Amino acid sequence: MNPLLVQMQELTKEPKIAYFSMEIGIANDIPTYSGGLGVLAGDTIKSAADLKLPMVAVTLISRKGYFTQEIDERGRQIELPTLWEPAKYMALASSKVYVQIEGRDVAIQAWLYIVKSLTGGSIPIFFLDTDIEGNSPEDREVTAHLYGGDLAYRLKQEIILGIGGVKMLHELGFEIKKYHMNEGHASLLTIELLLRYKRPIEDVWDERLVWDVSRVRDICVFTTHTPVEAGHDKFSYDLVVKILGEPIPLNVLKELGGKDNLNLTLLALNLSEFVNGVAKKHGEVSQSMFPGYEISAITNGVHTYTWTCDSLKRLYDKYLPGWANEPELFVRVGRVPDDELWAAHMEAKKILIDFVNAETNAGMDYETLTIGFARRATAYKRADLIFSDIERLERNAFGKIQFVYSGKAHPKDDQGKWLIERIHVIKERLKGKIKMAYIKNYDMDKALKLVSGVDVWLNTPLRPREASGTSGMKASHNGVMNFSVLDGWWIEGHIEGFTGWAIGPSPTEKTITDNAAMDKRDADDLYTKLENIIIPMYYNDRHTWVRMMQNAIGKNAYYFNSHRMMRRYVTEAYIR
């Protein structure tokens, strides 16, 4: 018998939770992610495998990736396709399904990748692909670029993911007890479910009752990640009808997805029994954006083993056996001797500094306080906030700090691209005074080097626009303190001077709507703490510094991990 067929029979033996995400970052060589959302999805699946949860995941193949980032000598971002071959990493399932796009039948195939855990658990991921002979050239490109193209391209991708994904799982023989939509990109799956659970017209007294909304709601879970109105996918109904047609009557779709435009977040809200934001603050922000809906909060976490560097892994193995599958053991980090923790950190730091110098010729050294800033380059994250007063920075931090930056801007985010250029201009201005490097083409491997090798992890978003901020959790797993605006997860993880430091006002204080005034206030607090607390402590009080490193591990990493997150999804969302 075909080995893949045998494997499929084994995979479909018990009912599953189906986890849908537009992007999944499972391994560095499989470029089907752009950043935090995709890496979180990958961490979710890895923890599900460790915990032996009955889950199956669905995403798109993104044959040309998000993009490969090149940066020229002036700091201008250049986007190139990321070409890779799925057959090197996964097996092609024999099943095909079809969806209607612009009146055409578009064929979809699925690549199978299995995430295996040392605990014996395993989770299948199906990567949907339209690059099939028989599809038109246009349709073959729909699963090529992650977040590429225009609104029409995006809608087509979301049809493939949501409608095509449900059809594929059904075709492969899976019995699904819950559908978990990771962000609104997947919410068109509810349309396919409405069609599958449609009541016969003769069984109802009102034609609208043909659509069994309550049954669909009972099996759907929705996680929203976007605290900004503009970040929620919306499509005009003219475009929807042109591309999707009317699988369900337009008046029904408007009741569920919005009167004026199809809002995929609203569609998911109306058809999900359990809805959550990704941090306590983000749950509150989402509730205010969508009043009338019950929105819970399950704060994100990161996969502990994936995001711990080798030197810390060896240390944890020695003093905290079992830590990788029981991150709560980090509360016993006091067992780790100070000198061994510092030595493990310095090993990670040397790896980072050697890498940075080889990549950029920055001439960084091992002893200087190293600050890391790596995330998507976009305006609200304020990558340049620390350079608001360059003269003050030069005066008080000359030769005392060095910066490592990294991050991609979305190809259509001109402000984000401008920020990358600005960082490069500042880097040249500070040459000979403060060392700086910008690492191009940020990916999972580089992220691990950064979150483990810097001394301080800097995060400066405009609040309340940081939904969660998982990179800071990764830093905590490696004993690296956060220096961050009190937004997202840091509101929950921050204890001033104990697990790290805050920038700006408390989260309970009313947000200043004037961005310039907020920038000024935050920058002043940032400089004051850097000059008076962080720099002096790093150079003059190693004992307190190492104690704070232990606190970051024992108070933050023990909780902000995806094992804890998945246990909460199971008890609060999946077994309702």
Buried (B, 14 or more C-beta within 10 A) or exposed (E): EEEEEEBBEEBBEEEBBBBBBBBBBBBEEBBBBBBBBBBBBBBBBBBBBBBEBBBBBBBBBBBBBBBBBEBEEEBEBEBEBBEBEBEEBBBBBEBBBEBBBBEEEBBBBBBBBEBEBEEEBBBBBBBBBBBBEEBEEBBBBBBBBBBBBEEBBBBBBBBBBBBBBBBBBBBBEBEBBBBBBBBBBBBBBBBBBBBEBEEEEEEEEEEEEBBBBEBBBBBBBBBBBBBEEEBBBBBEBEBBEBBBEEBBEEEBBBBBBBEEBBBBBBBBBBBBBBBBBBBBBBBBBBBEBBEEBEBBBBBBBBBBBBBBBEBBBEBBEEBBEEBBBBBBBBBBBEEBEBEBBBEBBBBBBEBBBBBBBEBBEBEBEEEBBBBBBBBBBBBBBBBBBBBBBBEBBBEBBEEBBBBBBBBBBBBEBEEBBBBBBBBBEBBEBBEEEBBBBBBBBBBBEBBBBBBBBBBBBBBBBBBBBBBBBBBBBBBBBBBBBBBBBBBBBBBBBBBEBEBBBBBBBEBEEEEBEEEEEBBBBBBBBBBEBBBEBBBEBBEEEEEEBBBBBBBBBBBBBBBBBBBBBBBBBBEBBBEE
